[in-house]
Amino acid sequence: MRACDGRLEASVEGVERLRDESLDAALARAVDVRFLAHVEQLETRARHDGTLATAYLGLARADMPAAGDWRPVDSSWPADERAFVAAAQARLRAKLSYTNLGFALAPELFTISELREVYVAALGYDVSATNLQRVLVRRGAIVRADGFRPPGRTGGRPAALFRFASDRLEVTDEFAALRPPR
């Protein structure tokens, strides 16, 4: 999954399981894992045709080239693939609450506004840029980087640049839970 242009995209590749092939080898055969900033096994379930499929949650930064069939997640997907995507979205949304997993979706350097767009796409609801910055700085998940992003077409002040403090998955608040606004 990746957050791209304010929407969430996913790639589901059919993988035929070979008798002596490990799950990691099957994943590497189906997806170019070099471009994934984070990957974890999600679940195994029966598909509509009676075969078993193992799903992975793989996260790619929106600014990274990624091979595969990346498509917006929508109702045109088969029901079993939508179920995998729903499980992956639920895992992603939960982990964004209590970890620094945003590093796997955001560009290496970003403004708070750009990071907010990533979180909005991944969470599926609006997020306050001010609150997002406050929470992630307080947890030590993001730090100020050198430089500024130049003003856009409408002018304004140059935006401060940030980066994630770590590009490895870390729990930043084990009791946190991001919830959509009521």
C-alpha positions in Angstrom: 0.0 0.0 0.0 1.1 3.5 -0.5 -0.4 6.9 0.0 -0.2 8.8 -3.3 -1.9 12.0 -4.3 -4.2 12.0 -1.3 -5.5 8.4 -1.9 -4.5 4.9 -0.9 -3.3 2.5 -3.5 -2.6 -1.2 -3.3 -1.1 -3.9 -5.4 -2.4 -7.4 -5.3 -0.3 -9.9 -7.2 -1.4 -13.5 -7.7 1.3 -15.8 -6.3 1.2 -19.5 -7.0 2.8 -21.3 -4.1 5.5 -23.7 -5.1 5.9 -26.8 -2.9 9.2 -25.9 -1.3 9.1 -22.2 -1.7 9.1 -20.1 1.5 6.6 -17.3 2.0 9.4 -14.7 1.8 10.6 -16.2 -1.5 7.0 -16.2 -3.0 6.7 -12.5 -2.0 10.0 -11.6 -3.5 9.0 -13.3 -6.7 5.7 -11.4 -6.9 6.8 -7.9 -5.7 10.1 -6.0 -6.0 10.7 -5.8 -2.3 13.7 -3.4 -2.7 11.2 -0.6 -3.0 9.2 -1.4 0.1 10.1 0.6 3.2 8.3 -1.8 5.4 6.8 -5.3 4.9 5.1 -7.7 7.3 3.1 -10.9 6.9 -0.6 -10.0 7.4 -2.7 -13.2 7.2 -3.5 -16.4 5.3 -7.0 -17.2 4.3 -9.0 -19.2 1.8 -9.9 -17.6 -1.5 -13.1 -17.9 -3.4 -11.7 -20.7 -5.6 -10.6 -22.8 -2.5 -6.9 -22.0 -2.7 -5.0 -20.4 0.1 -3.4 -17.0 -0.2 -1.0 -15.3 2.2 -1.2 -11.5 2.3 1.5 -9.1 3.2 1.3 -5.5 4.2 4.0 -3.8 2.2 4.5 -0.1 2.4 6.1 2.0 -0.3 6.9 5.7 -0.2 4.8 7.6 -2.7 8.0 9.1 -4.3 9.6 5.7 -4.8 9.3 3.8 -8.1 7.5 0.6 -7.5 7.0 -2.2 -10.0 3.6 -3.9 -10.0 0.0 -3.2 -10.8 -0.8 -0.2 -8.5 -4.4 0.7 -8.6 -6.7 2.8 -6.4 -8.6 0.6 -3.9 -12.2 0.5 -5.0 -15.3 -1.8 -5.2 -14.2 -3.2 -8.6 -11.8 -5.6 -6.9 -12.8 -9.2 -6.3 -14.3 -9.7 -2.8 -11.4 -11.8 -1.5 -8.9 -9.2 -2.6 -11.0 -6.4 -1.0 -11.0 -8.4 2.3 -7.2 -8.6 2.2 -7.0 -4.9 1.5 -9.5 -4.1 4.3 -7.3 -6.2 6.7 -4.2 -4.3 5.6 -5.9 -1.0 6.0 -7.0 -1.8 9.5 -3.5 -2.9 10.4 -2.0 0.2 8.8 -4.4 2.5 10.6 -3.8 0.9 14.0 0.0 1.0 13.6 -0.1 4.6 12.6 -1.6 5.3 16.0 1.1 3.8 18.2 4.2 3.5 16.0 6.4 5.7 13.7 5.1 3.7 10.6 4.5 6.9 8.7 8.2 6.7 7.8 7.3 4.0 5.3 4.8 6.1 3.4 6.2 9.7 3.6 9.1 11.0 1.5 12.5 11.2 3.2 12.0 14.9 3.7 8.6 16.5 4.0 6.7 19.4 5.3 4.0 18.9 7.9 1.4 19.7 5.2 2.8 16.9 3.0 2.9 14.5 6.0 -0.7 15.4 6.8 -1.7 14.3 3.3 -0.1 10.9 3.8 -1.9 10.4 7.1 -5.3 11.6 5.6 -4.9 9.1 2.7 -3.9 6.2 5.0 -6.4 6.9 7.8 -9.3 7.8 5.6 -10.3 10.9 7.5 -9.1 14.5 8.0 -6.2 15.1 10.4 -5.1 18.4 11.9 -1.6 19.3 10.7 -0.9 21.2 14.0 -2.0 18.3 16.1 -0.1 15.8 14.0 3.1 17.8 14.3 2.6 18.2 18.1 2.0 14.5 18.7 4.8 13.2 16.5 7.4 15.7 17.8 6.4 15.0 21.4 6.8 11.2 20.8 10.2 11.8 19.1 9.0 10.2 15.9 9.8 13.3 13.7 12.6 15.8 13.9 13.3 19.1 12.2 15.6 18.8 9.1 17.7 21.5 7.6 16.1 23.7 5.0 12.8 24.9 3.8 10.4 24.0 1.0 9.9 27.2 -1.2 6.5 28.8 -1.2 4.0 27.5 -3.7 2.1 29.4 -6.5 0.0 31.3 -3.9 3.0 32.5 -2.0 3.3 32.4 1.8 6.2 31.5 4.0 8.7 28.8 3.2 7.6 25.6 4.9 10.0 23.9 7.4 11.3 20.4 6.5 11.0 17.4 8.7 12.1 13.8 8.6 11.3 10.7 10.6 13.9 10.1 13.4 14.1 6.4 12.5 13.4 4.4 9.4 12.8 1.3 11.4 9.5 0.4 13.0 9.3 1.6 16.6 6.5 1.8 19.1 6.2 5.5 20.1 3.2 5.3 22.4 1.9 1.8 23.2 -1.4 3.3 24.6 -2.2 5.6 21.7 -5.2 5.2 19.4 -6.0 7.6 16.6 -9.7 7.8 16.1 -11.7 9.5 13.4 -13.5 12.7 14.5 -17.0 12.3 15.7 
